[in-house]
Amino acid sequence: MARYEFTYPSILEAEGRMLNDLVRVLARHRMTGLAKQSVLVVMCEAFNNALLHGNKLDPKKKIKVVVTIKKREVTADIIDEGRGGLEKVRKRQPSRKWAESGRGIGIIGHYASSVNFRETERGGLKVSITFEPDDKKILSKC
């Protein structure tokens, strides 16, 4: 098992840094194909939600990303320092198919094997995502 932990400021440039770090981690573990693409898409959506909706681009607030890679599973936690995120998730309306925003949680649910939302002790939102390469949603193996 390998565990990677990163912390980013809530600035737009942080998304690119997070993706670069994640690509390096996945390459280190030889993850390719649809499994890799699924992880990247889902992590990008979850990170953007934390950046924009959770921390509201407040550079004083941080986003923590923890990625754990096991032989048959990848898990990731994305933790923001915002307030009220769990309530927003619960109250969200289903997105329209061609909407320019509001589709992130649906995308996460589509590509991840499982997703869990919970509030941290400090009131931020922790999104826990699991990817199982043998899941029918992810067709290749890592």
LUMKOLLO-699778 format. One record per residue: residue number from 1; z, x, y of N, C-alpha, C, CB in turn. Coordinates in nm, 3 decimals, m for minus. Each point is the difference from the previous one (the first is absolute). Glycine has a CB too. Layout:
% LUMKOLLO-699778
+------+---------+---------+---------+---------+---------+---------+---------+---------+---------+---------+---------+---------+
| lonu |     n_z |     n_x |     n_y |    ca_z |    ca_x |    ca_y |     c_z |     c_x |     c_y |    cb_z |    cb_x |    cb_y |
+------+---------+---------+---------+---------+---------+---------+---------+---------+---------+---------+---------+---------+
|  NUM |       Z |       X |       Y |       Z |       X |       Y |       Z |       X |       Y |       Z |       X |       Y |
...
+------+---------+---------+---------+---------+---------+---------+---------+---------+---------+---------+---------+---------+
This chain:
% LUMKOLLO-699778
+------+---------+---------+---------+---------+---------+---------+---------+---------+---------+---------+---------+---------+
| lonu |     n_z |     n_x |     n_y |    ca_z |    ca_x |    ca_y |     c_z |     c_x |     c_y |    cb_z |    cb_x |    cb_y |
+------+---------+---------+---------+---------+---------+---------+---------+---------+---------+---------+---------+---------+
|    1 |   0.000 |   0.084 |  m0.118 |   0.000 |  m0.084 |   0.118 |   0.000 |   0.089 |   0.125 |   0.122 |  m0.185 |  m0.125 |
|    2 |  m0.200 |   0.146 |   0.223 |  m0.005 |   0.072 |   0.127 |   0.029 |  m0.098 |   0.112 |  m0.168 |   0.167 |  m0.092 |
|    3 |   0.246 |  m0.123 |   0.190 |   0.038 |  m0.086 |   0.112 |  m0.035 |   0.072 |   0.131 |   0.188 |  m0.108 |  m0.136 |
|    4 |  m0.249 |   0.034 |   0.227 |  m0.042 |   0.054 |   0.129 |   0.055 |  m0.091 |   0.109 |  m0.211 |   0.103 |  m0.099 |
|    5 |   0.266 |  m0.043 |   0.201 |   0.058 |  m0.077 |   0.110 |  m0.054 |   0.053 |   0.133 |   0.211 |  m0.047 |  m0.136 |
|    6 |  m0.257 |  m0.046 |   0.219 |  m0.057 |   0.035 |   0.131 |   0.060 |  m0.092 |   0.105 |  m0.216 |   0.081 |  m0.107 |
|    7 |   0.227 |  m0.031 |   0.229 |   0.046 |  m0.080 |   0.113 |  m0.098 |   0.021 |   0.115 |   0.245 |   0.017 |  m0.073 |
|    8 |  m0.282 |  m0.129 |   0.135 |  m0.101 |   0.002 |   0.106 |   0.051 |  m0.073 |   0.124 |  m0.184 |   0.009 |  m0.173 |
|    9 |   0.144 |   0.039 |   0.291 |   0.031 |  m0.076 |   0.122 |  m0.091 |  m0.123 |   0.007 |   0.075 |   0.212 |   0.120 |
|   10 |  m0.034 |  m0.311 |  m0.048 |  m0.080 |  m0.123 |   0.012 |  m0.103 |   0.013 |   0.111 |   0.195 |  m0.135 |  m0.084 |
|   11 |  m0.294 |   0.218 |   0.056 |  m0.113 |   0.020 |   0.090 |  m0.128 |  m0.019 |  m0.081 |   0.133 |   0.161 |   0.151 |
|   12 |  m0.241 |  m0.198 |  m0.085 |  m0.125 |  m0.029 |  m0.070 |  m0.048 |   0.117 |  m0.086 |  m0.059 |  m0.154 |   0.185 |
|   13 |   0.076 |   0.275 |  m0.138 |  m0.046 |   0.118 |  m0.073 |   0.074 |   0.020 |  m0.132 |  m0.058 |   0.103 |   0.217 |
|   14 |   0.172 |  m0.166 |  m0.232 |   0.079 |   0.016 |  m0.123 |  m0.072 |  m0.055 |  m0.122 |   0.207 |  m0.014 |   0.137 |
|   15 |  m0.291 |  m0.087 |  m0.119 |  m0.072 |  m0.055 |  m0.115 |  m0.088 |   0.107 |  m0.064 |   0.002 |  m0.229 |   0.106 |
|   16 |  m0.075 |   0.303 |  m0.026 |  m0.084 |   0.107 |  m0.052 |   0.082 |   0.107 |  m0.071 |  m0.163 |  m0.045 |   0.182 |
|   17 |   0.277 |   0.079 |  m0.126 |   0.088 |   0.100 |  m0.063 |   0.048 |  m0.050 |  m0.136 |   0.072 |   0.082 |   0.227 |
|   18 |  m0.031 |  m0.210 |  m0.231 |   0.048 |  m0.058 |  m0.125 |  m0.110 |   0.002 |  m0.105 |   0.161 |  m0.146 |   0.128 |
|   19 |  m0.282 |   0.105 |  m0.089 |  m0.112 |  m0.001 |  m0.096 |  m0.032 |   0.141 |  m0.050 |  m0.092 |  m0.203 |   0.115 |
|   20 |   0.093 |   0.301 |  m0.027 |  m0.024 |   0.139 |  m0.042 |   0.106 |   0.046 |  m0.100 |  m0.106 |   0.048 |   0.222 |
|   21 |   0.233 |  m0.078 |  m0.193 |   0.108 |   0.037 |  m0.091 |  m0.018 |  m0.069 |  m0.135 |   0.154 |   0.034 |   0.195 |
|   22 |  m0.188 |  m0.161 |  m0.192 |  m0.016 |  m0.077 |  m0.123 |  m0.119 |   0.051 |  m0.083 |   0.101 |  m0.199 |   0.115 |
|   23 |  m0.211 |   0.230 |  m0.049 |  m0.117 |   0.054 |  m0.071 |   0.037 |   0.130 |  m0.070 |  m0.155 |  m0.106 |   0.169 |
|   24 |   0.232 |   0.192 |  m0.102 |   0.043 |   0.126 |  m0.063 |   0.088 |  m0.026 |  m0.123 |  m0.012 |   0.113 |   0.225 |
|   25 |   0.104 |  m0.208 |  m0.213 |   0.088 |  m0.033 |  m0.112 |  m0.081 |  m0.053 |  m0.118 |   0.187 |  m0.051 |   0.161 |
|   26 |  m0.277 |  m0.042 |  m0.134 |  m0.080 |  m0.058 |  m0.108 |  m0.091 |   0.104 |  m0.065 |   0.007 |  m0.220 |   0.118 |
|   27 |  m0.062 |   0.311 |  m0.038 |  m0.084 |   0.107 |  m0.055 |   0.083 |   0.093 |  m0.090 |  m0.149 |  m0.013 |   0.204 |
|   28 |   0.270 |   0.042 |  m0.162 |   0.088 |   0.086 |  m0.080 |   0.023 |  m0.058 |  m0.139 |   0.111 |   0.077 |   0.211 |
|   29 |  m0.114 |  m0.210 |  m0.220 |   0.023 |  m0.067 |  m0.128 |  m0.130 |  m0.050 |  m0.063 |   0.226 |  m0.067 |   0.081 |
|   30 |  m0.337 |   0.114 |  m0.029 |  m0.133 |  m0.030 |  m0.054 |  m0.031 |  m0.150 |  m0.006 |   0.019 |   0.208 |  m0.133 |
|   31 |   0.031 |  m0.282 |   0.229 |  m0.033 |  m0.143 |   0.005 |  m0.135 |  m0.015 |   0.068 |   0.246 |  m0.067 |   0.007 |
|   32 |  m0.336 |  m0.008 |  m0.070 |  m0.135 |  m0.018 |   0.052 |  m0.043 |  m0.146 |  m0.014 |  m0.056 |   0.238 |  m0.059 |
|   33 |  m0.065 |  m0.264 |   0.099 |  m0.063 |  m0.129 |  m0.024 |   0.069 |  m0.118 |   0.066 |  m0.077 |   0.094 |  m0.211 |
|   34 |   0.069 |  m0.207 |   0.143 |   0.055 |  m0.124 |   0.054 |   0.151 |   0.004 |   0.016 |  m0.190 |  m0.119 |  m0.103 |
|   35 |   0.258 |   0.190 |   0.015 |   0.146 |   0.011 |   0.013 |   0.035 |   0.067 |   0.133 |   0.025 |   0.012 |  m0.252 |
|   36 |  m0.091 |   0.098 |   0.282 |   0.024 |   0.071 |   0.126 |  m0.034 |  m0.089 |   0.119 |  m0.049 |   0.220 |  m0.114 |
|   37 |  m0.066 |  m0.284 |   0.110 |  m0.042 |  m0.084 |   0.112 |   0.097 |  m0.117 |   0.021 |  m0.239 |   0.063 |  m0.046 |
|   38 |   0.287 |  m0.120 |  m0.062 |   0.097 |  m0.111 |   0.011 |   0.128 |   0.047 |   0.069 |  m0.095 |  m0.104 |  m0.208 |
|   39 |   0.145 |   0.220 |   0.167 |   0.121 |   0.054 |   0.061 |  m0.023 |   0.025 |   0.149 |   0.067 |   0.106 |  m0.220 |
|   40 |  m0.179 |  m0.045 |   0.255 |  m0.028 |   0.031 |   0.140 |  m0.012 |  m0.125 |   0.086 |  m0.116 |   0.207 |  m0.076 |
|   41 |   0.045 |  m0.308 |   0.027 |  m0.017 |  m0.125 |   0.077 |   0.134 |  m0.068 |   0.021 |  m0.232 |  m0.028 |  m0.092 |
|   42 |   0.308 |   0.015 |  m0.015 |   0.130 |  m0.069 |   0.009 |   0.096 |   0.075 |   0.091 |  m0.035 |  m0.093 |  m0.231 |
|   43 |   0.041 |   0.224 |   0.215 |   0.092 |   0.078 |   0.084 |  m0.039 |  m0.005 |   0.146 |   0.042 |   0.150 |  m0.194 |
|   44 |  m0.170 |  m0.150 |   0.222 |  m0.047 |  m0.011 |   0.137 |   0.043 |  m0.134 |   0.060 |  m0.197 |   0.149 |  m0.054 |
|   45 |   0.179 |  m0.257 |  m0.021 |   0.040 |  m0.133 |   0.049 |   0.150 |  m0.007 |   0.024 |  m0.192 |  m0.102 |  m0.124 |
|   46 |   0.271 |   0.148 |   0.028 |   0.145 |  m0.005 |   0.015 |   0.048 |   0.087 |   0.115 |   0.021 |  m0.043 |  m0.245 |
|   47 |  m0.081 |   0.161 |   0.260 |   0.038 |   0.089 |   0.108 |  m0.035 |  m0.061 |   0.135 |  m0.035 |   0.198 |  m0.151 |
|   48 |  m0.084 |  m0.255 |   0.163 |  m0.039 |  m0.064 |   0.125 |   0.091 |  m0.117 |   0.035 |  m0.235 |   0.069 |  m0.043 |
|   49 |   0.276 |  m0.146 |  m0.056 |   0.095 |  m0.109 |   0.026 |   0.131 |   0.055 |   0.055 |  m0.106 |  m0.135 |  m0.182 |
|   50 |   0.156 |   0.243 |   0.122 |   0.124 |   0.061 |   0.048 |  m0.017 |   0.054 |   0.142 |   0.062 |   0.059 |  m0.236 |
|   51 |  m0.175 |   0.004 |   0.260 |  m0.030 |   0.060 |   0.130 |  m0.012 |  m0.105 |   0.110 |  m0.117 |   0.186 |  m0.119 |
|   52 |   0.036 |  m0.288 |   0.094 |  m0.032 |  m0.099 |   0.103 |   0.099 |  m0.116 |   0.008 |  m0.237 |   0.060 |  m0.032 |
|   53 |   0.270 |  m0.117 |  m0.082 |   0.084 |  m0.120 |   0.000 |   0.148 |   0.032 |  m0.011 |  m0.188 |  m0.122 |  m0.103 |
|   54 |   0.222 |   0.226 |   0.027 |   0.140 |   0.037 |  m0.016 |   0.051 |   0.078 |   0.120 |  m0.032 |   0.004 |  m0.246 |
|   55 |  m0.021 |   0.114 |   0.266 |   0.047 |   0.089 |   0.107 |  m0.070 |  m0.022 |   0.133 |   0.052 |   0.164 |  m0.175 |
|   56 |  m0.154 |  m0.247 |   0.177 |  m0.072 |  m0.036 |   0.123 |  m0.043 |   0.122 |   0.082 |   0.130 |  m0.212 |   0.004 |
|   57 |  m0.178 |   0.314 |  m0.075 |  m0.049 |   0.124 |   0.063 |   0.103 |   0.067 |   0.090 |  m0.227 |  m0.098 |  m0.009 |
|   58 |   0.354 |   0.082 |  m0.022 |   0.108 |   0.065 |   0.074 |   0.015 |   0.142 |  m0.055 |   0.120 |  m0.222 |   0.044 |
|   59 |  m0.161 |   0.324 |   0.032 |   0.003 |   0.137 |  m0.052 |   0.140 |   0.051 |  m0.033 |  m0.204 |   0.042 |   0.132 |
|   60 |   0.308 |  m0.110 |  m0.086 |   0.137 |   0.038 |  m0.034 |   0.038 |  m0.046 |  m0.140 |   0.059 |  m0.011 |   0.242 |
|   61 |  m0.134 |  m0.085 |  m0.296 |   0.028 |  m0.051 |  m0.133 |  m0.086 |   0.072 |  m0.104 |   0.062 |  m0.224 |   0.097 |
|   62 |  m0.007 |   0.240 |  m0.215 |  m0.068 |   0.073 |  m0.106 |  m0.042 |  m0.093 |  m0.113 |   0.134 |   0.204 |   0.058 |
|   63 |  m0.232 |  m0.156 |  m0.134 |  m0.044 |  m0.066 |  m0.123 |   0.018 |   0.101 |  m0.111 |  m0.168 |  m0.152 |   0.121 |
|   64 |   0.243 |   0.112 |  m0.221 |   0.025 |   0.087 |  m0.116 |  m0.089 |  m0.047 |  m0.114 |   0.240 |   0.044 |   0.073 |
|   65 |  m0.305 |   0.051 |  m0.139 |  m0.086 |  m0.029 |  m0.114 |   0.050 |   0.085 |  m0.117 |  m0.202 |  m0.055 |   0.149 |
|   66 |   0.230 |  m0.011 |  m0.260 |   0.044 |   0.069 |  m0.121 |  m0.097 |  m0.038 |  m0.112 |   0.246 |   0.000 |   0.074 |
|   67 |  m0.306 |   0.100 |  m0.134 |  m0.096 |  m0.021 |  m0.109 |   0.055 |   0.070 |  m0.124 |  m0.199 |  m0.016 |   0.161 |
|   68 |   0.204 |  m0.059 |  m0.271 |   0.045 |   0.054 |  m0.128 |  m0.112 |  m0.017 |  m0.101 |   0.243 |  m0.053 |   0.052 |
|   69 |  m0.277 |   0.162 |  m0.119 |  m0.107 |  m0.004 |  m0.099 |   0.058 |   0.034 |  m0.136 |  m0.173 |   0.064 |   0.174 |
|   70 |   0.156 |  m0.161 |  m0.264 |   0.040 |   0.019 |  m0.139 |  m0.128 |   0.002 |  m0.082 |   0.226 |  m0.116 |   0.033 |
|   71 |  m0.213 |   0.139 |  m0.161 |  m0.118 |   0.011 |  m0.086 |  m0.087 |  m0.125 |   0.006 |   0.129 |   0.152 |  m0.150 |
|   72 |  m0.073 |  m0.271 |   0.147 |  m0.078 |  m0.124 |  m0.005 |   0.026 |  m0.092 |   0.119 |   0.006 |   0.018 |  m0.246 |
|   73 |   0.047 |   0.036 |   0.357 |   0.036 |  m0.087 |   0.111 |   0.013 |   0.080 |   0.130 |   0.119 |  m0.153 |  m0.161 |
|   74 |  m0.162 |   0.090 |   0.268 |   0.023 |   0.053 |   0.135 |   0.079 |  m0.105 |   0.075 |  m0.215 |   0.140 |   0.000 |
|   75 |   0.324 |  m0.098 |   0.063 |   0.076 |  m0.092 |   0.085 |   0.006 |   0.057 |   0.140 |   0.137 |  m0.081 |  m0.196 |
|   76 |  m0.128 |  m0.009 |   0.292 |   0.007 |   0.042 |   0.139 |   0.092 |  m0.093 |   0.077 |  m0.232 |   0.097 |  m0.012 |
|   77 |   0.312 |  m0.040 |   0.099 |   0.083 |  m0.077 |   0.094 |  m0.044 |   0.036 |   0.139 |   0.196 |  m0.007 |  m0.160 |
|   78 |  m0.216 |  m0.094 |   0.243 |  m0.031 |   0.019 |   0.141 |   0.111 |  m0.070 |   0.076 |  m0.255 |   0.012 |  m0.038 |
|   79 |   0.329 |   0.063 |   0.119 |   0.120 |  m0.052 |   0.064 |  m0.013 |   0.016 |   0.151 |   0.140 |   0.055 |  m0.203 |
|   80 |  m0.129 |  m0.166 |   0.276 |  m0.005 |   0.008 |   0.146 |   0.138 |  m0.023 |   0.059 |  m0.238 |  m0.081 |  m0.003 |
|   81 |   0.249 |   0.095 |   0.135 |   0.126 |  m0.018 |   0.071 |  m0.004 |  m0.121 |   0.092 |   0.037 |   0.246 |  m0.011 |
|   82 |  m0.128 |  m0.338 |  m0.018 |  m0.011 |  m0.120 |   0.082 |   0.110 |  m0.101 |  m0.031 |  m0.245 |   0.036 |   0.010 |
|   83 |   0.229 |  m0.155 |   0.044 |   0.096 |  m0.108 |  m0.022 |  m0.076 |  m0.127 |  m0.036 |   0.167 |   0.104 |   0.161 |
|   84 |  m0.113 |  m0.180 |  m0.255 |  m0.057 |  m0.130 |  m0.031 |  m0.124 |   0.001 |  m0.086 |   0.094 |  m0.071 |   0.209 |
|   85 |  m0.127 |   0.184 |  m0.268 |  m0.122 |   0.010 |  m0.079 |  m0.001 |  m0.088 |  m0.123 |  m0.021 |   0.230 |   0.082 |
|   86 |   0.134 |  m0.240 |  m0.149 |   0.006 |  m0.083 |  m0.121 |  m0.022 |  m0.146 |   0.035 |   0.156 |   0.165 |  m0.107 |
|   87 |  m0.100 |  m0.209 |   0.216 |  m0.020 |  m0.138 |   0.044 |  m0.147 |  m0.025 |   0.035 |   0.237 |  m0.007 |   0.086 |
|   88 |  m0.300 |   0.105 |  m0.022 |  m0.144 |  m0.012 |   0.033 |  m0.084 |  m0.012 |  m0.126 |   0.037 |   0.132 |   0.209 |
|   89 |  m0.003 |  m0.054 |  m0.311 |  m0.074 |  m0.006 |  m0.127 |   0.016 |  m0.139 |  m0.062 |   0.033 |   0.249 |  m0.036 |
|   90 |   0.088 |  m0.299 |   0.038 |   0.027 |  m0.131 |  m0.060 |  m0.071 |  m0.114 |   0.073 |   0.219 |   0.087 |  m0.075 |
|   91 |  m0.233 |  m0.074 |   0.206 |  m0.058 |  m0.108 |   0.080 |  m0.151 |   0.014 |   0.020 |   0.217 |  m0.018 |   0.114 |
|   92 |  m0.275 |   0.124 |  m0.163 |  m0.142 |   0.023 |   0.027 |  m0.086 |  m0.109 |  m0.064 |   0.043 |   0.248 |   0.012 |
|   93 |  m0.149 |  m0.278 |   0.057 |  m0.098 |  m0.097 |  m0.049 |  m0.108 |   0.073 |  m0.078 |   0.046 |  m0.155 |   0.196 |
|   94 |  m0.106 |   0.091 |  m0.295 |  m0.112 |   0.065 |  m0.070 |  m0.111 |   0.034 |   0.100 |   0.057 |  m0.125 |  m0.213 |
|   95 |  m0.115 |   0.242 |   0.195 |  m0.105 |   0.042 |   0.093 |  m0.133 |  m0.065 |  m0.033 |   0.118 |   0.217 |   0.031 |
|   96 |  m0.198 |  m0.231 |   0.072 |  m0.136 |  m0.050 |  m0.021 |  m0.085 |   0.114 |  m0.054 |   0.023 |  m0.172 |   0.188 |
|   97 |  m0.118 |   0.139 |  m0.270 |  m0.081 |   0.098 |  m0.070 |  m0.063 |   0.104 |   0.092 |  m0.045 |  m0.173 |  m0.169 |
|   98 |  m0.008 |   0.133 |   0.282 |  m0.072 |   0.091 |   0.088 |   0.080 |   0.037 |   0.125 |  m0.212 |  m0.098 |  m0.083 |
|   99 |   0.342 |   0.072 |   0.081 |   0.084 |   0.033 |   0.116 |   0.005 |   0.152 |   0.019 |   0.139 |  m0.208 |  m0.038 |
|  100 |  m0.130 |   0.250 |   0.165 |   0.007 |   0.142 |   0.029 |   0.139 |   0.057 |  m0.021 |  m0.184 |  m0.031 |   0.162 |
|  101 |   0.284 |  m0.053 |  m0.167 |   0.137 |   0.047 |  m0.024 |   0.073 |  m0.104 |  m0.086 |   0.003 |   0.129 |   0.221 |
|  102 |   0.114 |  m0.089 |  m0.270 |   0.081 |  m0.092 |  m0.079 |  m0.032 |   0.001 |  m0.149 |   0.014 |  m0.138 |   0.202 |
|  103 |  m0.098 |   0.233 |  m0.245 |  m0.039 |   0.004 |  m0.141 |   0.071 |   0.108 |  m0.080 |  m0.219 |  m0.087 |   0.069 |
|  104 |   0.300 |   0.170 |  m0.003 |   0.060 |   0.116 |  m0.065 |   0.085 |  m0.030 |  m0.121 |  m0.004 |   0.104 |   0.218 |
|  105 |   0.093 |  m0.201 |  m0.207 |   0.088 |  m0.032 |  m0.112 |  m0.081 |  m0.054 |  m0.117 |   0.189 |  m0.048 |   0.160 |
|  106 |  m0.291 |  m0.030 |  m0.133 |  m0.087 |  m0.049 |  m0.107 |  m0.074 |   0.112 |  m0.069 |  m0.025 |  m0.212 |   0.124 |
|  107 |  m0.021 |   0.309 |  m0.047 |  m0.070 |   0.116 |  m0.057 |   0.096 |   0.081 |  m0.086 |  m0.155 |   0.008 |   0.198 |
|  108 |   0.276 |   0.012 |  m0.149 |   0.100 |   0.074 |  m0.076 |   0.025 |  m0.070 |  m0.134 |   0.108 |   0.083 |   0.214 |
|  109 |  m0.087 |  m0.213 |  m0.210 |   0.026 |  m0.077 |  m0.121 |  m0.117 |   0.001 |  m0.097 |   0.151 |  m0.141 |   0.131 |
|  110 |  m0.272 |   0.149 |  m0.079 |  m0.119 |   0.000 |  m0.085 |  m0.015 |   0.130 |  m0.078 |  m0.109 |  m0.154 |   0.162 |
|  111 |   0.130 |   0.268 |  m0.097 |  m0.026 |   0.128 |  m0.064 |   0.121 |   0.063 |  m0.068 |  m0.172 |   0.032 |   0.170 |
|  112 |   0.292 |  m0.068 |  m0.131 |   0.120 |   0.058 |  m0.061 |   0.037 |  m0.078 |  m0.125 |   0.081 |   0.079 |   0.225 |
|  113 |  m0.016 |  m0.012 |  m0.318 |   0.049 |  m0.067 |  m0.120 |   0.118 |  m0.090 |   0.035 |  m0.077 |   0.192 |  m0.142 |
|  114 |   0.161 |  m0.145 |   0.237 |   0.109 |  m0.083 |   0.051 |   0.038 |   0.047 |   0.139 |   0.085 |  m0.042 |  m0.234 |
|  115 |  m0.027 |  m0.049 |   0.311 |   0.047 |   0.031 |   0.135 |   0.127 |  m0.078 |   0.026 |  m0.236 |   0.045 |   0.081 |
|  116 |   0.331 |   0.020 |  m0.014 |   0.128 |  m0.061 |   0.030 |   0.035 |   0.033 |   0.145 |   0.076 |   0.017 |  m0.242 |
|  117 |  m0.029 |  m0.117 |   0.314 |   0.042 |   0.018 |   0.139 |   0.150 |  m0.024 |   0.007 |  m0.227 |  m0.073 |   0.089 |
|  118 |   0.298 |   0.164 |  m0.022 |   0.143 |  m0.024 |   0.023 |   0.044 |   0.067 |   0.129 |   0.040 |  m0.016 |  m0.249 |
|  119 |   0.068 |  m0.035 |   0.302 |   0.053 |   0.052 |   0.124 |   0.093 |   0.117 |  m0.029 |  m0.018 |  m0.227 |   0.108 |
|  120 |   0.010 |   0.331 |  m0.026 |   0.089 |   0.115 |  m0.015 |   0.135 |  m0.032 |   0.061 |  m0.197 |   0.158 |   0.004 |
|  121 |   0.294 |  m0.072 |  m0.027 |   0.134 |  m0.019 |   0.057 |  m0.004 |  m0.004 |   0.153 |   0.098 |   0.115 |  m0.199 |
|  122 |  m0.193 |  m0.046 |   0.258 |  m0.011 |   0.005 |   0.147 |  m0.095 |  m0.106 |   0.055 |   0.047 |   0.243 |  m0.012 |
|  123 |  m0.102 |  m0.329 |  m0.073 |  m0.083 |  m0.109 |   0.047 |  m0.149 |   0.024 |  m0.005 |   0.185 |  m0.056 |   0.141 |
|  124 |  m0.227 |   0.176 |  m0.182 |  m0.142 |   0.028 |  m0.014 |  m0.055 |  m0.065 |  m0.126 |   0.030 |   0.217 |   0.123 |
|  125 |  m0.157 |  m0.201 |  m0.144 |  m0.065 |  m0.057 |  m0.118 |  m0.037 |   0.113 |  m0.096 |  m0.088 |  m0.196 |   0.135 |
|  126 |   0.121 |   0.176 |  m0.263 |  m0.038 |   0.094 |  m0.106 |  m0.099 |  m0.073 |  m0.090 |   0.224 |   0.124 |   0.009 |
|  127 |  m0.344 |  m0.068 |  m0.017 |  m0.103 |  m0.055 |  m0.087 |  m0.012 |   0.095 |  m0.118 |  m0.126 |  m0.111 |   0.194 |
|  128 |   0.156 |   0.058 |  m0.313 |  m0.007 |   0.079 |  m0.124 |  m0.122 |  m0.046 |  m0.080 |   0.253 |   0.031 |  m0.004 |
|  129 |  m0.339 |   0.064 |  m0.027 |  m0.127 |  m0.030 |  m0.065 |  m0.010 |   0.080 |  m0.130 |  m0.110 |  m0.047 |   0.225 |
|  130 |   0.059 |  m0.019 |  m0.329 |  m0.021 |   0.066 |  m0.128 |  m0.147 |  m0.011 |  m0.039 |   0.238 |  m0.050 |  m0.071 |
|  131 |  m0.290 |   0.161 |   0.022 |  m0.136 |   0.006 |  m0.052 |   0.009 |   0.046 |  m0.145 |  m0.100 |   0.050 |   0.230 |
|  132 |   0.043 |  m0.127 |  m0.319 |  m0.007 |   0.039 |  m0.140 |  m0.148 |   0.011 |  m0.036 |   0.223 |  m0.115 |  m0.058 |
|  133 |  m0.272 |   0.234 |   0.033 |  m0.143 |   0.019 |  m0.023 |  m0.059 |  m0.088 |  m0.110 |   0.033 |   0.230 |   0.078 |
|  134 |   0.047 |  m0.272 |  m0.174 |  m0.052 |  m0.086 |  m0.106 |  m0.005 |  m0.146 |   0.041 |   0.089 |   0.161 |  m0.165 |
|  135 |  m0.034 |  m0.193 |   0.282 |  m0.006 |  m0.137 |   0.051 |  m0.147 |  m0.038 |   0.017 |   0.225 |   0.025 |   0.119 |
|  136 |  m0.260 |  m0.146 |  m0.148 |  m0.139 |  m0.043 |   0.009 |  m0.055 |   0.009 |   0.142 |   0.042 |  m0.152 |  m0.192 |
|  137 |   0.046 |   0.158 |   0.293 |  m0.046 |   0.014 |   0.138 |  m0.053 |   0.140 |   0.026 |   0.168 |  m0.173 |   0.071 |
|  138 |  m0.120 |   0.269 |  m0.145 |  m0.037 |   0.140 |   0.020 |  m0.066 |   0.047 |  m0.130 |   0.191 |   0.044 |   0.167 |
|  139 |  m0.320 |  m0.018 |  m0.163 |  m0.076 |   0.020 |  m0.122 |  m0.003 |   0.144 |  m0.052 |  m0.136 |  m0.189 |   0.075 |
|  140 |   0.165 |   0.287 |   0.008 |  m0.004 |   0.138 |  m0.050 |   0.142 |   0.049 |  m0.028 |  m0.212 |   0.045 |   0.129 |
|  141 |   0.221 |   0.067 |  m0.195 |   0.130 |   0.058 |  m0.034 |   0.023 |   0.124 |   0.084 |  m0.013 |  m0.091 |  m0.235 |
|  142 |   0.141 |   0.115 |   0.267 |   0.030 |   0.122 |   0.075 |   0.050 |   0.107 |  m0.094 |   0.053 |  m0.133 |   0.204 |
+------+---------+---------+---------+---------+---------+---------+---------+---------+---------+---------+---------+---------+
